[in-house]
Amino acid sequence: MRRATLLAGGIALIAAACGSARRSLPIAGPQKLASAELARGRDVFQRHCDSCHPGGEAGVGPAINDKPLPRFLIRFQVRHGLGAMPAFSADELRDDDLERLISYLQALRAHG
């Protein structure tokens, strides 16, 4: 378990170093969500993530709209936390909502 945590932490640190934090993009305009599932993912993001990562940008937490993490690492970090990020149990964030959140994060990343 400790090795998995250290491995995930190392990968997250490497991903954090990749690229600079994307800021608001007035040229791209507002994001249009292609499906109801992405809209639900945005709602999950608003409830659980936006206070620390406003709009996916840096705030209390680092920017997450430019991190090229695969789904399984996003899922791992949300469930186990890392550094100042708290862990979100299945009681706090259901598995289906987590999948919607990850899809929304990937759409947010692709928007810019």
N, C-alpha and C positions, 0 to 999 in steps of 0.2 A: 504494500500500500504506500509506504514511504517513497519507494522508487518511482511509482506511478505519479505521485504528487510532485516529486522533484522533476521528473521528465516533463510533466505538463507545465510546471512552472518555468522550466527552461525554454520550452517551445513558446510559451506565452511571452517571455521576455524577448526572444528572438523576433517574434511577430510584432511586438511593440516597437522594436527598432526599425522595422521595415517601413519606409515611407514616413512622411510627415503627417500630422493630423490634418485631415481635410476640414476646411472651414466652410461656412455657409457659401452656397454657390448660386448667386443671383442669376447667373447666365443659364444654369440648368432649369431654373424655375421650380415651382412646387412639384413634389413627387406625386405622380398619379399611380394609384395602386390598381393592379390589373385584376385583382380578384377579391372576393369577400374574405378569403383566408388571410391574405396579406393585410387587409383592414383589421381583422381580428388580431393579427400579430402586432400591428401598430398599437392597438388598444392595450395589449399585454405589455408592450414596451413602455407605453405611457404610465401604466400602473406600477411597474416594477423597476424600470431602468432609467427613465428620463430625468429623475431628480439628480442622479449622479453623472449621467451621460446625456446632457440636454441635446436633443435632436441627433444623437449619435456623436456629438462633438465632445471635446474635453470640457470637464466641469470639475466636480469633486473627484471623479474618476477620469481616466484617460479617454481619448477619442476611440470609438469602436467602429466607426463607419469606414475605416480604411484598413482594418486588420484582416489579412487574408487567411483567417483560421478556418479549417474545415469544420463541418457540422459536429463531428464527434468531440473536437476540442472545445467548441463553444458550449456544448452540452456538459462536458466535464467541468469547465470553469463555473458555469451557472450552478451546477449541483454541489460542487466542492468548495467554491470560492477560491480566492488567491490574493494574498496580500490584504489590502483593505477591503476588497470585495467580499461581501458576505455570501455564504452558501444559501441556496434556495432549495428547500426540501420539496418533495412531491406534494406535501400538504399545503405548502405556500404557493407552489407553481406546478400545476398538473402537467403531466407528460405531453398531452396534446397541445396545451398552451405553450409549452417550451418549444415544441416543433414549429408552431406558428411564429413564435418569436424569432427563432433561427431563420426561418424563411424571410421574415420581414428584415432582419439584419442583413441578409444577403442581398435583398432588393435595395435596401438603403445604400449598401456599398456600391452596387451597380449603378445607382442613380447618377452619381457624379462621374 
